């Protein structure tokens, strides 16, 4: 299943966030599809494919003390439309 993870942080924590990201290991059961950084603020958007729900927890837990997380299950719009037309 695909998840769009949105992570935001306070401006003073940018250095800590970048260090944590550089050291991060993506757990088994999760695949980082792509990642985007908000150039106008303190946010990052990550599209993650999850095969194991435990991987989603392991992927997000280390960020608890650095900022705010949102996780949204997503799918491509054309696939959602196809499913809704059934």
C-alpha positions, 0 to 999 in steps of 0.5 A: 500500500502507498502512503504519503507521509508529510513531516514538518518541523520548527525552523530551529530544528532543520539541522537535526532533521537533516542529520537524522535523514542522512543517517536514516535506514529504510526498514525491510517491508518499506520502499521509499518511492520518492521524496520532495522538500518544501522549498518555502518552508520546513516540510518534506513529502515522502511517498512510501510503499509499505508491504508490512505494517510494522515497517510503517511504524518503524519508519515513523517512530524515530521522527517523533521528537523532531516534528509533526507527522501525517500519514495518508494512504494514497493511490493514483487518481486514475486507479481510484476512478477506475475502481469507483466506476465498477 
